[in-house]
Amino acid sequence: MNAYQEFSIIGSRPIRPDGLDKVTGRARYGADLNMQGQIYGYIVRSPHAHAIIQSIDCSQALAMEGVLAVMTGEDLPVPGDSVLGSGEGAIALKDLSPMVMSQGKVLFHAQAVAAVAATSPELAAEAAALIAVSYQVLPAVTNMHEALGADAPILHADRFPDGFPEEPTNLAAHISLEVGEPDAAFERADVVIEQTYSVPMCHQGYIEPHACVARVDAAGRVDLWCSTQGHFTVAQYTAALTGIDVGKVKVTASEIGGGFGGKTTVYLEPVAVVLAQKSGRPVKMVMDRGDVFRVTGPAPGAQTRVKLGAMKDGQLVAADVECVMDSGAYNGNPAGIPAFMATACYKLTNARSTGRAVYTNKPKIHAYRAPSVPQVTLGFELAMTELAAELGMDPLAFRLKNAVEEGDVNMMGAPYKRIGLRECLEVASTHAHYKAPVAEGEGRGVAAGYWINAGLQSSATLNVLSDGHLSILTGSPDIGGSRASMALMAAEVLGIPFEHIHPQIAATDAVGHCDVTGGSRTTLATGQAVIQAAEQCVAEMCRRAAAEWEVEAVVVTWSQGAAHYGEQSLTFEALARRAGTMGGPLTFSSSLTASSAAPSFGVHICDAKVDKETGRTTITRYTVIQDAGKAIHPAYVEGQMQGGAAQGIGWALNEEYLYDEHGALQNPGFLDYRIPVASDLPFIDTVIVEVPNPLHPFGVKGVGEVPIVPPMPAVAEAVYRSAGVRLRDLPLNPPKIVAALQEQ
Amino acid sequence: MSIQEFVAPHSLSEAKSLLADGAMASVLAGGTDLLVGVRLGTRSPERVVDLKKIPELTAISVDAEALHIGAAASAFSILHDSDVPSFFPGFAEALDLIGSTQIQGRCSAGGNLCNASPAADSIPALIANGAQCVITGPAGDHQMPVEDFVLGPSKNALKEGELLVALILPRPSSQTADAYLRLTPRTEMDIAVAGVGVSLTLDGEGTCTAARVSIGAVAPTALLVEAAGAALIGTQLEATAIEAAVAAAREAACPISDKRGTAEYRTHVVGVLVARAIAQAQARIVEASS
């Protein structure tokens, strides 16, 4: 039972408080801050994908007029075996530090090897060209299957995943899970299918490049401004990577122009801090687009083998999933999630699931919207569709027959609470899109998707202003409209107008700890902190009104923005104006580790038309159906659903990292790394399903990530139905489709 | 070396002397390639000569014989402030495929030609329409066909101190129409994997009396495929004639495999586009005369 059942403002669609500054160009993004006296940092990057650094000579650069500092990997502490964070967010320093600057060895093309700071960006670039680095070039491997071959160059001779202790290989991790008796279950299945599916490495494609400005004061305290999804994490990582106490690092988050998981780590920030320390001047760094593609982000490419067994009546009886993920040069932990989550949509008491991660000479992968789940879901959901066809069943009916519901247990072992997959499938089955006949020459695909959603730590502080307005401070960067949601939630509890509420993202020294804006957690967890702080505010205002009226606080009620007792009432504004004489300033804070997270499910329907002569695919109609628990601001929930679908469609059709034989990225720009443009997509229709999350006071579930999970299998099926040729190796770009049609 | 000097002359003679005094100069006829090149470090002119302020270089005019398009006239002005689209819908569509509206406000047909990209959209359309380049320089003025102007990727026929002044497109008869089609994975903001420009003339009986077929992005330069045009002349554009033109275009294509497409795919798809562009040009003539 949710604490709040009826809503007055939740579910409405006010204009976001940050909107006006954004559309008028006033909003300040990462590269928009300049500090007095600042100089400019520039990074020297490796021209080789795999090499030993024999020497770095910075003397010529340092001798240049206007050059104030240089640094190399020697200026960073040796990472050792320390681990930052815990649980899902844990990362070993040795996997993080070399992404900032290499020490002794480079493992991917364009990896940072040195940096210089000078009085202008042009001078810094010129000085960087004078830094002489001598390399012993080693053979590189960028294909993960080749990386597992017997004669592949080994990236980390000193690393052995658990259970594989003998010889060093490029296997970064191996996880194997089993429930029930899958082999026996396959034996008794009426129909068994087994196929292999693959998807390429890709980038999050955020529009705003990484940027920061760092200042170090005379006492050694760091003041850092940057574009990030989590400035508390930036503080923690930067401190650990530079050896500065975290208490001396203050980070302010700029407005953020996209992140999708890719801005939950650091690349430039520790470099800017070290250069600022050395030069005594503020240091600004802005990454160019090419380097954003070359050294940040990528989501792992993956290959997934899926074996499914079902009875004639459509009951799934067994699954066996084996997913190989490309981790890049360091361990980005991509193996566990697909192993745990591959089967999460379906009732399966007999299943085996294996995840492996492989080192290759490419940048370390990083989180991208429901990390690793779209890749494994391409395989699982497309196999579900292929199996439905074999059984002669409607693909949605087949899914509905096997869909998980409350009480079912997935590979993670905990029973589901109230979830909304069945509801989404039912809505999809009766949706006008699904009921409409498929147009001549087109094809239709459907797919479901799951994402776990995170809780983690959040804090909020509410300051009641003397005119009855309210300031909300949180530490969660707003990447998808969360400030509007925070204001709506506070307005709901307090009963004051949305327009009187001013939500802000405070710096690390001005509000309690918040973990990253990631895991679709901010509206749920930071929102819950806001709700709790607002409830404290209501309690205190009722207590003050009771004192005024000389009654017991318990008899005072709060509604429509005022305390009431009998005929008497005191409004929020009145209590705010009189705060000074009624008990002092009204300030409320709440911090929590949210245990209210609940998973999200979505179902997508895609119609596509393939031009069989050119191989070009046009998405003609697309519908996203998703359980949001309770949509706080439905327009931004729909925006998440549409955005996730757009990114998934891009990944399905054209997005792909292309490396040359030397391990250099061939398409580091938006011209040749083809995310969809607006005219590539139809209007993406949305249906928000609301199955309230019983653990959250408002019933909220995270919504940001699950919409990228179903598109690839939905698009792939639609393409197959239109083109008449089955492709299981993405992206489904025109040359690949024409080649497949010609082979047919 | 970064740009040392930016000059925006108001006359052609001034521009010519700025280009001929020995400085490392680049003309800016829009800047949508030049400035990107400077940023990427592939172009490093000391002097940039902006042509946008020279009236005859941005003028567009029509007379009884031909259309004259100033080399620095923006794509936007050609598309929206001139008669060019009504005479050459295919050429206009080619220009309209370049970049975004903002880019089209700056970029020019002359610049697109001088930049000499194998994948330039406007070049096959110009070649199909028999366009001529008007060139001025220290040795005087001369003309040459567009298909001879581009020598290779990023290489054009301009000699030291020479400047492309205008493009001249012979005025088409009412029985002539052009078409340009390209293949890109995306709908826009993309670069041609293959492009095809076609111009056809039909007589009253529907017999093809003149045809020019040009293919782009499938060779170091856009090519005039004379054999493809010849395969159409004298025919009623029946299937066998179109097949012959398609075969000639595929025969002429010599693409590379790269990040934008395989050689096999480009060769295949350029033929698909030839057939479709012929059909489109034919439909335009039929529609205009009905």
Interface residues (C-beta under 8 A of the other chain):
Chain A: E122 E613 T614 G615 R616 L653 N654 L658 Q666 N667 F670 L671 D672 R674 P676 V677 S679 D680 N733 P734 P735 V738 A739 Q742
Chain B: S2 L183 P185 R186 T187 E188 M189 D190 I191 V193 D258 K259 R260 G261 T262 E264 Y265 H268 V269 V272 L273
